[in-house]
Structure formats: C-alpha cells, structure tokens
Amino acid sequence: MLIEKMMTSDGVVFATPNYSYQVSAIMKMFLDRLGFVFHRPRFFGKTFTSIVAQGIYGGSKVVKYLDFVGMGLGFNVVKGSCTTALDPMSEKEREKIDSIVAGHSKRFHAGLSQPQYPVPAFFKLWAFRAARTSIRVMLDETSRDFTYYRDKGWFEADYFYPTRLGVLKKATGSLVDSITARMTSNRES
Ligand SMILES: Cc1cc2nc3c(=O)[nH]c(=O)nc-3n(C[C@H](O)[C@H](O)[C@H](O)COP(=O)(O)O)c2cc1C
C-alpha cells in the first residue's frame, strides 16, 4: 500500500525521531521491507526529502542516512532537516524549529519544480553503469534483478531513464562499463 502511494506521488517525505542515533525501529523495518528496491530502483522523477526530530544530538547523520536511502530508491533528493528540542520547548527553540521547517519547505517546493529527469551526476552515472554491468555479467534469468534490468532495457540504456549525456559523461559511462565487465568476469573465472 505504501509503495503504491509513493508511486502515485510527486513528492515523498520520510520522517522519524532520532532514537539512539538512528531512525526509529518502525522506520527501519519499513526501510528493510523496501530493501529490494535498492536492487530494483523505481521512484524516478519524484522528489524526496527527510525530517528528523530529536531531543539533543546526532540527528544530522540520520538525515544524511535517510537522504542516501532516498537516492538509492531512485528519488531526486532534496537535503533533509533535523529539529532539536526537549520538553518543555522554549519559545526560542520553537522559533528555530519554525525557521528550519520554513526553509526546508521552500527547498522541497523548489525541488518539486526542478526538471523531473535531470542529467545524472558522475557518481550516479557510475553507480548505474557499475550495477547494470555487474548484473548483466554475473547474473542470469533466474535472478529477479537480472530480469528487471533486462525488461526495463537498462542493459542497453545510458541511464535509468532517457537523458542526454555530454561527451565526457558518455565516455565515463563506457569506461565504467568496460572496467566493471573486466573486473566481474575476472572474479568469475
Ligand atoms: C529510545 C529513545 C532514544 C532516543 N535517542 C535520542 C538520541 O540519540 N538523540 C537525541 O537527540 N534524542 C534522542 N531521543 C529523544 C527523541 O529523539 C525526541 O524526544 C523525539 O522528539 C521523540 O519523538 P517521539 O515523541 O515521536 O517518540 C530518544 C528518545 C527515545 C525514546
């Protein structure tokens, strides 16, 4: 049900308290149930962000973690935010939280107005090419990852979605493909 909701949304927000320097247990269970999507990403063209609420300290790393998760799931990620306050909240703390939330809302709205299918950064291009080549070389039809990539046409594609790569990115993509193919076939032999 939640995957269906995310698939039909333009924007998705993952929110959690900071519990012992991590996401809550229920959020972690949700992420683990979504684990297969890291192998078979699908939330392209959708904007993602994260919110962490905490009492004292450690939430910035949780925001970073959730934003990385969002990227792995295929989303376009807008940097998340962390709010800090203990009960009872002071007026100053409330004002600070309001200001963080207002800035974050603006960023998220701006993210929703950006092109849905941006040209990938080098890191994302590298991750796609390395994954798709190792899946192509090392797996076969008995693997769900293999058939998913094959059926999406990703073994032949420049990237997860149609995009116009410049000369340098095209060359980098081909290089990553050939290095990955060589490394993975060496591993197999
Ligand atoms: C089990 C537990 C662990 C927590 N760990 C942290 C922590 O590591 N850092 C922190 O700043 N706050 C921590 N807190 C405080 C919560 O992040 C904070 O109170 C939050 O607003 C709680 O949200 P909730 O009311 O939805 O549970 C913890 C609270 C609980 C109950």
The ligand as a Gaussian input file, in Angstrom:
#p B3LYP/6-31G(d) Opt

LIG

0 1
 C       14.521000       5.320000      22.845000
 C       14.841000       6.781000      22.622000
 C       16.085000       7.117000      22.157000
 C       16.413000       8.443000      21.902000
 N       17.649000       8.753000      21.413000
 C       17.954000      10.033000      21.153000
 C       19.232000      10.363000      20.606000
 O       20.081000       9.525000      20.357000
 N       19.499000      11.660000      20.369000
 C       18.588000      12.645000      20.632000
 O       18.890000      13.803000      20.397000
 N       17.356000      12.366000      21.109000
 C       17.033000      11.084000      21.385000
 N       15.775000      10.786000      21.878000
 C       14.797000      11.860000      22.015000
 C       13.823000      11.853000      20.823000
 O       14.509000      11.904000      19.580000
 C       12.857000      13.031000      20.856000
 O       12.282000      13.118000      22.118000
 C       11.797000      12.897000      19.809000
 O       11.096000      14.111000      19.720000
 C       10.824000      11.775000      20.166000
 O        9.845000      11.643000      19.189000
 P        8.515000      10.774000      19.518000
 O        7.747000      11.597000      20.527000
 O        7.833000      10.635000      18.192000
 O        8.953000       9.462000      20.111000
 C       15.448000       9.465000      22.154000
 C       14.178000       9.108000      22.642000
 C       13.870000       7.785000      22.875000
 C       12.501000       7.433000      23.391000

